[in-house]
Every structure is written in C-alpha cells, then in structure tokens.
Amino acid sequence: MIISGKELANKLKSQMAEFVATLPEKYGRVPHLVVILVGDDPASQTYVKNKGLAAERIGMKSSTIRLAASTTEEELLALIASLNEDDTVDGILVQLPVPKHISEQKVLDAIDKSKDVDGFHPMNMAELWRHKYALVSDNDSYDEMSAFTLPCTPKGCIKMLKAAGVELQGKHAVVLGRSNIVGLPMSKLLLNENATVTICHSGTRNLAAITRSADIIIAAIGKPKFLTSDMVSPGAVVIDVGINRDEEGKLCGDVDFASVEPLCSVISPVPGGVGPMTITCLMENTIEAFLRRMAH
C-alpha cells in the first residue's frame, strides 16, 4: 500500500477550512501565520510559497516577510521581537536555512514559545520529552490538542501511520537519523505510541541487520536512495522523510523506492508523501497556537 501524504493532507486541510470558518464569529478573526524568508534560496522560496497557498486554502491569514541575504542577525532578531509583541500574530516561522552569518539557534530561541509553530524552541523541545502526549488520529475538533507545539514533520509522520491503520504499540520502529528537527522528536512520538524504538546514525554498526529487524522504518538522513531492498524485511512499513535529488536531478527520498516498495505493507512516496503533511501540520500548529492564545 502506497500512502499518499498529499491525499491525507487535502482531507485534513478541508476539515481545517471548515473549522477556521467558524472562528471569526467566536473570536473576531482567523489565525495569522507570519513566515520570514532571509535570502533567495530557491528551495526555501518554494516551501514558503506552498505554506502561503495552504494557509489561503484553509482560510487563515498568512504574511510573508522577505529579507535580503545581507540582513544582519540584529535586524532579524529585532523583527522577531516586534512580531512576538504583535497581538494579531499567532505563529512565527523563520524559514531555514538562514545565511551563515546569522545564528540559527539564536533565531529559534528568540521566537516566543507560544508562537513557535515549528516546535523548535528549546522550551517546546523540552516539553516534548517531558510529556507522554499521544496524537489522536483524526483531530479536527482540537479537544485533545497538546499544551505545547509538536514538530511538524514527526507529527505528520504519525498522522500518516495512523491513517494507514498501522499498529504502533509494541512494534519495533527504527529511526534513521538523529536530527533535532526529525530523528529525535520522531523517536519520542513513537515512544509515546508505545513502540520500541531504535535510533540509527552514522556511528551505527550492522545497520542493515537492525533495519531488517524493524516493523517500521522512518528514513530521515538526507542521503538519496540510501535504504535498499536488502535492508528491509517483507511486510515492513517504511516512511520516507528525505527530500533529495538523484544523479539525474529528479526528486527522490532516502529510500530506493523501486526496489523497496514491493517488500512493504505500507510505504510513503517522494514526492507526495511526508512533504504535504509537514505543511498541513504547520497549519494545524498555527490553529492550535491561536486557540491556546485565545483561551488565556
């Protein structure tokens, strides 16, 4: 079974649009996301455009602030500080990567925890590891949202697994990659679902033996077609987080889809898999940030 993140994202965005349409009557406005883009990286420009289109479809307000690559760290931090104080702004996202002269960590630290819709603020990351918060599979009521922000990509992966009917409890999940953005939070969300989790990385020995023992594999290392058929057992579930270009310049994931797909009970494609779900979860995080702010 190939699980389409695009189809699931469209379904969730339709549910969100219905919900957002009810908000002006209750609160006087809709959620407002501000995206800051520093420089002219083509991939970043595409991501930012897609985020704006998703917000528009849902009926949310989306603003994009484009800054020159020469923008200083001080100027960017001052802008973030002003957005933190702006009561009409619910979510702030600085599109990564930022130019090398700007500290990524300082930028992430500067965003108000309550407006951090990426889930990268140190306090939100700490909350993730403190709480055993389990995702509900189809949360369009927002009755069970967490008190903090969950990172978009891992949250999207869990939603995809649940939508595909994958049982997580008691299963052996192998996460390839240990980044703060995907690998580590992904492993915690899987632990929250009572999976048994192994994190693999560049220092892991006998990697193929470990991945062959997995019921579920999450590939998030940024190496084109790294996971091959000899590393996967029949019936495994594979979620491909990677976005790379192959030798021909075509978009591909971390999984060698052509050889691995016949072995899998469930697999996500690239493109059209995790990517659309990441943006959808960003929209959901913005709605949740809005609701938490309105409740205070």
C-alpha positions as CSV (number, residue, x, y, z in Angstrom):
1,M,0.0,0.0,0.0
2,I,1.4,3.4,-1.0
3,I,0.1,6.0,1.4
4,S,-0.4,9.4,-0.2
5,G,0.5,12.2,2.1
6,K,-1.0,14.5,-0.5
7,E,-4.4,12.9,-0.3
8,L,-4.4,12.9,3.5
9,A,-3.2,16.5,3.6
10,N,-6.1,17.6,1.4
11,K,-8.6,15.8,3.6
12,L,-7.2,17.4,6.8
13,K,-7.0,20.9,5.1
14,S,-10.7,20.6,4.2
15,Q,-11.5,19.8,7.8
16,M,-9.4,22.7,9.0
17,A,-11.1,25.1,6.5
18,E,-14.5,24.2,7.9
19,F,-13.2,24.8,11.5
20,V,-11.4,28.1,10.7
21,A,-14.6,29.4,9.0
22,T,-16.3,29.2,12.5
23,L,-13.6,31.3,14.2
24,P,-14.4,34.9,13.2
25,E,-17.8,34.7,14.8
26,K,-16.3,33.4,18.1
27,Y,-13.0,35.4,18.2
28,G,-13.4,38.2,15.7
29,R,-10.6,36.9,13.4
30,V,-8.8,33.9,11.9
31,P,-5.3,32.5,12.9
32,H,-2.4,34.5,11.4
33,L,0.9,33.0,10.4
34,V,4.0,35.1,9.6
35,V,6.8,33.5,7.6
36,I,10.2,35.2,7.4
37,L,12.4,34.4,4.5
38,V,16.0,35.6,4.6
39,G,17.8,35.5,1.2
40,D,16.8,33.9,-2.1
41,D,17.4,30.2,-1.7
42,P,15.2,28.6,-4.4
43,A,14.1,25.6,-2.3
44,S,13.2,27.9,0.6
45,Q,11.2,30.1,-1.8
46,T,9.2,27.1,-3.0
47,Y,8.5,26.0,0.6
48,V,7.3,29.5,1.6
49,K,5.1,29.7,-1.4
50,N,3.5,26.4,-0.6
51,K,2.9,27.4,3.0
52,G,1.1,30.6,1.8
53,L,-1.1,28.6,-0.6
54,A,-2.0,26.1,2.2
55,A,-3.0,28.9,4.6
56,E,-5.0,30.6,1.8
57,R,-6.9,27.3,1.1
58,I,-7.7,26.9,4.8
59,G,-8.9,30.5,5.2
60,M,-6.1,31.5,7.5
61,K,-4.2,34.8,7.3
62,S,-0.6,34.3,6.0
63,S,2.0,37.0,5.7
64,T,5.5,36.6,4.2
65,I,8.3,38.9,5.1
66,R,11.2,38.7,2.6
67,L,14.5,40.0,3.7
68,A,17.8,40.4,1.8
69,A,20.6,37.9,2.4
70,S,22.6,40.8,3.8
71,T,20.2,41.3,6.7
72,T,22.1,41.3,9.9
73,E,21.4,39.0,12.8
74,E,20.5,42.0,15.0
75,E,17.9,43.2,12.4
76,L,16.3,39.7,12.2
77,L,16.2,39.4,16.0
78,A,14.6,42.9,16.3
79,L,11.9,41.9,13.7
80,I,11.2,38.7,15.6
81,A,10.9,40.7,18.9
82,S,8.3,43.0,17.3
83,L,6.3,40.1,16.0
84,N,6.4,38.5,19.5
85,E,4.7,41.6,20.8
86,D,2.1,41.8,18.0
87,D,-1.2,40.5,19.3
88,T,-2.5,40.0,15.7
89,V,0.2,37.3,15.1
90,D,-0.3,33.8,16.3
91,G,2.5,31.9,14.6
92,I,6.1,32.9,13.6
93,L,8.2,30.8,11.3
94,V,11.7,31.6,10.1
95,Q,12.4,29.6,7.0
96,L,15.6,27.6,7.5
97,P,18.4,27.6,6.5
98,V,19.3,31.2,7.3
99,P,22.5,32.8,5.8
100,K,25.7,31.7,7.6
101,H,26.4,35.0,9.4
102,I,23.1,34.5,11.3
103,S,23.0,32.1,14.3
104,E,20.2,29.6,13.6
105,Q,20.0,28.8,17.3
106,K,19.7,32.4,18.4
107,V,16.8,32.8,15.9
108,L,14.9,29.8,17.1
109,D,15.5,30.9,20.8
110,A,14.2,34.4,20.0
111,I,10.7,33.3,18.8
112,D,8.1,33.4,21.6
113,K,7.4,29.8,22.7
114,S,3.7,30.3,22.3
115,K,4.1,31.5,18.7
116,D,6.7,28.8,17.7
117,V,4.7,26.8,15.2
118,D,7.7,24.7,14.1
119,G,8.2,23.3,17.6
120,F,11.9,24.1,17.6
121,H,12.0,26.5,20.6
122,P,14.1,24.9,23.4
123,M,11.1,25.0,25.8
124,N,8.8,23.3,23.3
125,M,11.5,20.7,22.7
126,A,11.9,20.1,26.4
127,E,8.1,19.8,26.8
128,L,8.1,17.1,24.1
129,W,10.5,15.0,26.1
130,R,8.7,15.7,29.4
131,H,5.2,14.6,28.3
132,K,3.8,11.3,27.1
133,Y,1.4,13.0,24.7
134,A,-0.2,10.7,22.2
135,L,-1.6,12.0,18.9
136,V,-5.3,11.3,18.2
137,S,-5.6,10.0,14.7
138,D,-8.1,12.5,13.3
139,N,-8.1,15.6,15.4
140,D,-10.4,18.1,13.7
141,S,-12.1,19.1,17.0
142,Y,-9.0,20.3,18.8
143,D,-10.4,19.0,22.1
144,E,-7.2,17.0,22.8
145,M,-4.5,19.3,21.5
146,S,-1.3,19.4,23.5
147,A,-0.3,22.3,25.6
148,F,2.8,22.8,23.6
149,T,3.8,22.7,19.9
150,L,4.8,19.3,18.3
151,P,7.4,19.4,15.4
152,C,5.6,19.4,12.1
153,T,7.3,16.6,10.2
154,P,7.3,13.9,13.0
155,K,3.7,14.9,13.8
156,G,2.8,14.4,10.1
157,C,4.5,11.0,10.0
158,I,2.5,9.8,13.0
159,K,-0.7,11.0,11.3
160,M,0.2,9.1,8.1
161,L,0.9,5.9,10.0
162,K,-2.4,6.1,11.9
163,A,-4.4,7.0,8.7
164,A,-2.9,3.8,7.1
165,G,-4.1,1.8,10.0
166,V,-0.6,0.9,11.2
167,E,-0.5,-0.5,14.7
168,L,2.3,1.2,16.6
169,Q,2.0,-0.3,20.1
170,G,4.7,-3.0,20.7
171,K,6.2,-2.7,17.2
172,H,9.9,-2.2,16.6
173,A,10.5,1.1,15.0
174,V,13.9,2.1,13.6
175,V,14.6,5.8,13.0
176,L,17.4,6.5,10.6
177,G,18.8,9.9,11.7
178,R,19.1,11.8,14.9
179,S,18.5,15.4,14.0
180,N,16.6,17.8,16.4
181,I,14.2,18.5,13.5
182,V,13.1,14.9,12.7
183,G,15.0,12.0,14.1
184,L,14.9,12.7,17.8
185,P,11.4,14.1,18.1
186,M,10.2,11.3,15.8
187,S,11.6,8.7,18.1
188,K,9.8,10.4,21.1
189,L,6.5,10.4,19.4
190,L,6.9,6.7,18.5
191,L,7.8,6.0,22.1
192,N,4.6,7.9,23.2
193,E,2.7,5.4,21.0
194,N,4.3,2.5,22.9
195,A,6.6,1.4,20.0
196,T,10.0,0.1,20.8
197,V,12.4,2.5,19.2
198,T,16.0,2.2,17.9
199,I,17.8,5.3,16.6
200,C,20.4,4.7,14.0
201,H,23.1,7.2,12.8
202,S,26.5,7.5,11.1
203,G,28.1,5.6,14.0
204,T,25.7,2.7,14.0
205,R,27.3,-0.8,13.3
206,N,25.5,-3.6,11.5
207,L,22.9,-1.1,10.2
208,A,21.2,-3.5,7.7
209,A,20.8,-6.2,10.4
210,I,19.0,-3.6,12.6
211,T,16.7,-2.3,9.8
212,R,15.8,-5.8,8.8
213,S,14.6,-6.4,12.4
214,A,12.2,-3.4,12.1
215,D,8.4,-3.5,11.7
216,I,8.5,0.2,10.9
217,I,11.4,2.3,9.4
218,I,11.5,6.1,9.3
219,A,14.2,7.2,6.9
220,A,15.4,10.8,7.7
221,I,19.1,11.1,6.9
222,G,19.2,13.1,3.7
223,K,21.0,10.5,1.5
224,P,19.4,9.7,-1.8
225,K,18.1,6.1,-2.1
226,F,20.1,5.1,1.0
227,L,17.6,2.4,2.2
228,T,17.7,-0.5,-0.2
229,S,15.8,-3.8,-0.5
230,D,18.4,-5.8,1.3
231,M,17.9,-3.6,4.4
232,V,14.1,-4.2,4.6
233,S,12.1,-7.3,5.7
234,P,8.9,-8.3,3.9
235,G,5.9,-6.6,5.3
236,A,7.7,-3.7,6.8
237,V,6.2,-0.2,7.0
238,V,8.5,2.5,5.5
239,I,8.1,6.3,5.9
240,D,10.5,8.3,3.7
241,V,11.2,11.8,5.1
242,G,14.1,12.5,2.8
243,I,14.0,15.1,0.0
244,N,17.0,14.8,-2.3
245,R,18.0,14.9,-6.0
246,D,19.2,11.8,-7.7
247,E,22.0,11.7,-10.4
248,E,19.5,12.8,-13.0
249,G,18.3,15.7,-10.9
250,K,15.0,14.1,-10.1
251,L,13.4,14.5,-6.7
252,C,13.8,11.4,-4.6
253,G,13.8,10.3,-1.0
254,D,16.1,8.4,1.3
255,V,14.5,5.2,0.2
256,D,15.2,3.3,-3.1
257,F,11.5,3.3,-3.7
258,A,11.6,1.0,-6.8
259,S,13.3,-1.9,-5.0
260,V,11.8,-1.4,-1.5
261,E,8.2,-0.8,-2.4
262,P,7.4,-4.4,-3.4
263,L,8.5,-5.6,0.0
264,C,6.4,-3.2,2.1
265,S,3.0,-3.5,3.5
266,V,2.9,0.4,3.7
267,I,5.3,2.9,2.1
268,S,5.2,6.6,1.6
269,P,6.4,8.1,-1.8
270,V,8.6,11.1,-2.6
271,P,7.3,13.5,-3.7
272,G,3.7,13.4,-2.4
273,G,4.4,11.7,0.9
274,V,5.6,13.4,4.1
275,G,6.2,16.9,2.5
276,P,2.5,17.8,2.1
277,M,1.8,16.5,5.7
278,T,4.6,18.7,7.1
279,I,2.9,21.9,5.7
280,T,-0.5,20.7,6.8
281,C,0.8,20.1,10.4
282,L,2.3,23.6,10.3
283,M,-1.2,24.9,9.6
284,E,-2.7,22.8,12.4
285,N,0.0,24.1,14.8
286,T,-0.9,27.7,13.9
287,I,-4.6,27.0,14.6
288,E,-3.6,25.4,17.9
289,A,-1.3,28.3,18.8
290,F,-4.3,30.7,18.1
291,L,-6.7,28.7,20.2
292,R,-4.2,28.5,23.1
293,R,-3.7,32.3,23.0
294,M,-7.4,32.9,22.8
295,A,-8.0,30.7,25.9
296,H,-5.7,32.9,28.0
